[in-house]
């Protein structure tokens, strides 16, 4: 059954997940939320897909929850229900494939939280980022208060959250919110180039590396180091590891097969 609010297509070895409600600022409604989760599941199950690019149609990347700008009680109840269902966008954060958010325009509220759940972020020089909720007497509910300080540090995260003021792409790069900033017409080419370089690496090693970093950040250092060692030991038993050694000795590019 085709998606209604997003587009998902694959061009091996990359999956492209596109927010497709441009006339609504790509705001996230209940349908989009479920479709995003389903697309992530498709990417997880597709052995040919090694990287997922998350992008959007139109001028804005995503302006938040659908109905969040309305002041009536019904709209606010809908927003809280959607935020709870989103489960802090864990379905995206826990995707086994590396994810790259390609942010061509404003990423506000749940839009920024969606981007924060990705592994890497590339932004257009005209993009802006913000969590405006406290300015509306609300609280970010899609992981913003937790993922943002883990990425940019406590002080910068609190500045953005407590002032409810957006920052531009250059400031986002300086504080580590995005990995790189490029001109708008170079954005997709830069994303494809980065995705291609990641996809060339051993897919099992990439998955284990992502797992080690993601899980290790929430562990004491000694436990995280044990996790790293355990994953390294498992990796030694794979065909990809043997192929990497052979390619190094033969001075050629490795041909990883994800086994």
C-alpha positions in Angstrom: 0.0 0.0 0.0 1.5 3.4 -1.0 2.4 5.9 1.6 0.3 9.1 1.9 2.5 11.5 3.8 6.0 10.4 3.0 7.9 8.8 0.1 10.2 5.9 0.4 12.4 4.6 -2.4 15.7 2.8 -2.7 18.6 3.3 -5.0 21.0 0.7 -3.9 22.6 1.0 -1.5 20.7 4.0 -0.2 17.2 4.3 1.1 15.5 7.7 0.6 12.8 8.6 3.2 11.1 11.9 2.2 8.6 13.9 4.2 5.9 14.8 1.7 3.5 17.3 3.2 5.1 20.5 1.8 1.9 22.6 1.9 1.7 21.8 5.6 5.3 22.6 6.3 5.8 18.8 6.6 4.2 18.9 10.0 3.9 15.5 11.6 0.4 14.1 12.0 -0.6 10.6 13.1 -0.5 9.1 9.6 3.0 10.5 9.0 4.2 9.2 12.3 3.1 5.6 11.5 4.4 5.8 8.0 7.8 7.0 9.2 8.0 4.0 11.5 7.0 1.6 8.7 9.6 3.1 6.3 12.3 2.6 8.9 11.2 -1.0 9.3 11.4 -1.5 5.6 15.0 -0.1 5.6 16.0 -2.4 8.5 14.7 -5.5 6.6 16.3 -4.6 3.3 19.8 -6.1 3.2 20.6 -4.1 0.1 20.1 -0.8 1.9 23.2 0.3 3.9 22.4 4.0 4.6 19.1 5.9 4.9 18.7 9.6 3.9 15.9 11.5 5.6 14.9 14.5 3.6 11.8 16.7 2.8 9.9 18.3 0.0 9.2 22.0 -0.1 10.9 25.0 1.7 10.7 23.6 5.3 12.3 20.4 6.6 9.6 20.1 9.2 7.8 22.7 11.3 6.7 20.4 14.1 3.5 18.6 15.1 0.4 19.1 13.1 -2.0 21.3 15.1 0.7 22.5 17.5 0.1 26.2 16.6 -3.5 26.0 17.6 -4.4 27.2 21.1 -7.6 25.2 21.7 -7.6 22.3 24.1 -8.5 19.7 21.5 -5.4 20.6 19.4 -3.2 20.4 22.4 -4.6 17.1 23.4 -3.9 15.8 19.9 -0.3 17.1 20.1 0.4 15.4 23.4 -1.1 12.1 22.0 1.1 12.3 19.0 4.2 13.0 21.0 3.5 10.1 23.2 3.0 7.8 20.2 6.3 9.1 18.8 8.1 7.6 21.7 10.9 10.2 21.3 11.4 9.0 17.7 13.1 5.9 19.0 12.0 4.0 15.9 14.4 6.2 13.9 17.1 6.4 16.5 17.1 2.6 16.8 17.2 2.0 13.0 20.1 -0.4 12.4 21.2 1.4 9.3 23.1 4.8 9.6 20.7 7.7 9.0 21.5 11.1 7.5 19.1 14.0 7.9 19.3 16.4 4.9 17.8 19.7 6.2 17.0 22.1 3.4 14.9 24.5 5.5 13.6 25.2 8.9 13.6 22.3 11.4 11.4 23.4 14.3 9.9 21.6 17.3 9.3 17.9 16.3 11.1 18.6 13.1 14.3 19.3 15.0 13.6 16.3 17.3 13.3 14.1 14.2 16.6 15.3 12.9 18.2 14.8 16.3 17.2 11.1 16.1 19.3 10.7 13.0 23.0 9.8 13.2 24.3 12.6 11.0 22.9 16.0 9.8 23.7 18.1 6.8 22.1 21.5 6.5 21.5 24.1 3.9 23.1 27.5 4.8 19.5 28.9 4.9 18.2 26.4 7.4 17.2 27.3 11.0 16.7 25.1 14.1 14.7 25.6 17.2 12.5 24.3 20.0 9.9 27.0 20.5 7.7 25.1 23.0 8.4 27.0 26.2 7.4 30.2 24.4 4.0 28.6 24.1 3.9 27.4 27.7 4.7 23.9 26.6 7.6 21.4 26.7 9.3 19.5 23.9 8.0 16.0 24.0 9.8 14.3 21.1 13.2 13.9 22.7 14.4 17.4 22.4 15.2 18.0 26.0 17.3 14.8 26.1 18.9 14.4 22.7 19.9 18.1 22.2 22.1 18.4 25.4 23.7 15.0 24.6 24.7 16.5 21.2 25.6 20.1 21.8 26.1 20.2 25.6 24.0 21.3 28.6 24.6 25.0 28.3 23.9 25.5 24.6 20.9 23.1 24.8 19.4 25.1 27.7 19.9 28.4 25.9 18.0 27.1 22.9 15.2 25.5 25.0 14.7 28.3 27.6 14.8 31.2 25.1 12.7 29.3 22.5 14.7 31.2 19.9 16.0 29.5 16.7 19.6 29.4 15.6 20.9 29.6 12.1 22.9 27.0 10.2 26.3 28.5 10.9 25.6 28.5 14.7 24.3 25.0 14.4 27.5 23.9 12.9 29.6 25.7 15.5 27.9 24.0 18.4 27.9 20.6 16.8 24.2 20.3 16.0 24.9 19.6 12.3 28.0 17.9 10.8 28.3 20.3 7.9 26.6 23.2 6.1 26.6 23.7 2.4 24.9 25.9 -0.1 21.3 24.9 -0.9 22.0 23.8 -4.4 24.8 21.5 -3.2 22.9 19.9 -0.4 21.6 16.7 -2.2 24.9 16.1 -3.9 26.8 16.4 -0.6 24.3 14.0 1.1 24.7 11.4 -1.6 28.4 11.7 -1.5 28.5 11.2 2.3 26.0 8.3 2.1 28.1 6.7 -0.7 31.2 6.8 1.4 29.5 5.2 4.4 27.9 2.6 2.2 31.3 1.5 0.9 32.4 0.4 4.4 31.8 -3.0 5.9 28.1 -2.9 6.7 28.4 -5.1 9.7 31.3 -3.0 11.1 29.2 0.1 10.5 26.3 -1.3 12.3 28.4 -2.4 15.2 30.2 1.0 15.4 26.8 2.8 15.5 25.6 0.4 18.2 28.8 0.8 20.3 28.6 4.6 20.2 24.8 4.8 20.7 24.6 2.3 23.6 28.0 3.2 25.1 27.1 6.9 25.7 24.5 5.7 28.2 26.9 3.4 30.0 29.7 3.9 32.5 33.0 4.0 30.7 34.1 0.5 31.9 30.9 -1.1 30.6 31.1 0.8 27.3 34.7 -0.5 26.8 33.5 -4.0 27.4 30.8 -3.5 24.9 33.3 -2.3 22.3 35.5 -5.4 23.0 32.6 -7.8 22.7 31.4 -6.3 19.4 35.0 -6.5 18.1 35.3 -10.1 19.0 32.0 -10.9 17.2 33.2 -8.9 14.2 36.3 -11.1 13.9 34.2 -14.1 12.9 32.5 -12.4 9.9 33.4 -12.9 6.2 33.6 -9.1 5.8 36.4 -9.0 8.4 38.3 -11.7 6.4 37.7 -9.8 3.2 39.0 -6.6 4.7 42.3 -8.3 5.7 42.6 -9.9 2.2 42.0 -6.5 0.5 44.6 -4.8 2.7 47.2 -7.5 1.9 46.4 -7.4 -1.8 46.3 -3.6 -1.9 42.8 -3.4 -3.4 39.4 -2.0 -2.5 37.5 -4.5 -0.3 34.3 -6.0 -1.6 32.1 -6.3 1.5 29.0 -8.5 1.3 27.4 -7.9 4.8 28.3 -11.4 6.0 
